[in-house]
Amino acid sequence: MSNNLQHADIQKLNSNEVMSAVTIFNKVVYLSGQVPKNTQLDVVGQTKDILATIDQLLLEADTDKSRLLSANVYIKNLSDFPAFNAVWVDWLKGCVAPSRATIQADMVNPDWLIEIAVTAAQK
């Protein structure tokens, strides 16, 4: 992704012709669904990979996981839910968990086991 686009009241980061990884409006940060960079990992590894990306994108948008408002989690296999949830809880230690929805989903890439989209307030 290359372009950072900005309108008078809307800022978009890491944009391409299909989507922006981050959109900021009215001090609210919207992240597109994040997927693992390494699809060879199990759900624990893929989740940690995605959460590291989310941490980085939130930092670029002047916020962090302590300011999460909501999360949408898309999981391929419900049998992976307990393992995912353990990583999620560990990642959020010291923070109040955001509102969250978890949905079983077929993924665009069959090697993706998890996808996570979050919304956060800016600092």
C-alpha positions as CSV (number, residue, x, y, z in Angstrom):
1,M,0.0,0.0,0.0
2,S,1.3,3.4,-0.8
3,N,-0.8,6.5,-0.6
4,N,-1.8,8.5,2.4
5,L,-4.8,10.5,1.4
6,Q,-6.2,13.3,3.4
7,H,-9.4,15.3,3.0
8,A,-10.3,18.2,5.2
9,D,-12.0,16.0,7.8
10,I,-11.0,12.4,6.8
11,Q,-7.5,11.0,6.9
12,K,-6.6,7.7,5.2
13,L,-3.4,5.8,5.7
14,N,-1.8,3.0,3.8
15,S,-4.2,3.3,0.9
16,N,-4.4,1.6,-2.5
17,E,-7.1,1.5,-5.2
18,V,-9.0,-1.2,-3.2
19,M,-8.9,0.0,0.4
20,S,-7.2,2.0,3.1
21,A,-5.7,0.1,6.1
22,V,-6.6,3.0,8.3
23,T,-9.4,5.7,8.1
24,I,-9.6,8.4,10.7
25,F,-12.6,10.6,11.1
26,N,-13.7,12.7,14.1
27,K,-10.9,11.2,16.3
28,V,-12.1,7.7,15.6
29,V,-9.7,5.2,14.0
30,Y,-11.1,2.5,11.8
31,L,-8.8,-0.4,10.7
32,S,-9.7,-2.6,7.8
33,G,-9.7,-6.3,8.4
34,Q,-6.1,-7.4,9.2
35,V,-4.9,-10.8,8.0
36,P,-1.7,-12.8,8.7
37,K,1.4,-12.1,6.8
38,N,2.6,-15.6,7.4
39,T,-0.1,-18.1,6.4
40,Q,2.0,-21.1,7.4
41,L,1.4,-20.5,11.1
42,D,-1.4,-22.0,13.2
43,V,-4.2,-19.9,14.5
44,V,-2.1,-18.8,17.5
45,G,0.8,-17.6,15.3
46,Q,-1.6,-16.0,12.8
47,T,-3.4,-14.2,15.6
48,K,-0.1,-12.9,17.1
49,D,1.0,-11.8,13.6
50,I,-2.3,-9.8,13.1
51,L,-2.2,-8.3,16.6
52,A,1.3,-7.0,16.0
53,T,0.1,-5.4,12.8
54,I,-2.9,-3.8,14.6
55,D,-0.5,-2.4,17.3
56,Q,1.6,-0.8,14.5
57,L,-1.3,0.6,12.6
58,L,-2.9,2.0,15.8
59,L,0.5,3.6,16.7
60,E,0.6,5.3,13.2
61,A,-2.9,6.6,13.9
62,D,-1.9,8.1,17.3
63,T,-3.7,5.6,19.5
64,D,-3.3,2.1,21.0
65,K,-5.2,-1.0,22.1
66,S,-6.1,0.6,25.4
67,R,-8.5,2.8,23.4
68,L,-10.2,0.1,21.4
69,L,-13.9,0.7,21.0
70,S,-14.9,-2.5,19.1
71,A,-13.5,-5.5,17.3
72,N,-14.9,-7.8,14.6
73,V,-13.2,-11.2,14.6
74,Y,-13.6,-13.5,11.6
75,I,-12.5,-17.1,12.3
76,K,-12.3,-19.9,9.9
77,N,-12.6,-22.9,12.2
78,L,-14.7,-22.7,15.4
79,S,-12.4,-25.3,16.9
80,D,-9.7,-22.6,16.9
81,F,-11.8,-20.3,19.0
82,P,-10.4,-21.2,22.5
83,A,-6.8,-20.9,21.2
84,F,-7.5,-17.5,19.5
85,N,-9.3,-16.3,22.7
86,A,-6.3,-17.1,24.9
87,V,-4.0,-15.0,22.7
88,W,-6.6,-12.2,22.6
89,V,-7.0,-12.1,26.4
90,D,-3.2,-12.1,26.8
91,W,-2.8,-9.3,24.3
92,L,-5.4,-7.2,26.1
93,K,-3.9,-7.7,29.6
94,G,-4.1,-4.3,31.4
95,C,-6.8,-3.0,29.1
96,V,-10.6,-3.2,29.3
97,A,-11.8,-5.4,26.5
98,P,-13.7,-3.6,23.7
99,S,-17.1,-4.6,22.4
100,R,-16.6,-7.6,20.1
101,A,-18.3,-9.8,17.6
102,T,-16.9,-13.1,16.5
103,I,-18.1,-14.7,13.3
104,Q,-17.2,-18.0,11.6
105,A,-16.3,-17.1,8.0
106,D,-15.0,-18.5,4.8
107,M,-11.8,-16.6,4.1
108,V,-10.8,-15.0,0.8
109,N,-7.5,-16.8,1.1
110,P,-8.1,-20.4,2.3
111,D,-4.8,-20.3,4.3
112,W,-6.1,-17.4,6.5
113,L,-7.4,-18.8,9.7
114,I,-8.3,-15.5,11.3
115,E,-9.0,-11.8,10.3
116,I,-9.5,-9.0,12.8
117,A,-10.9,-5.5,12.2
118,V,-10.9,-2.9,15.1
119,T,-12.1,0.6,15.8
120,A,-10.4,2.8,18.3
121,A,-10.5,6.4,19.7
122,Q,-7.5,8.6,19.1
123,K,-5.5,9.9,22.0
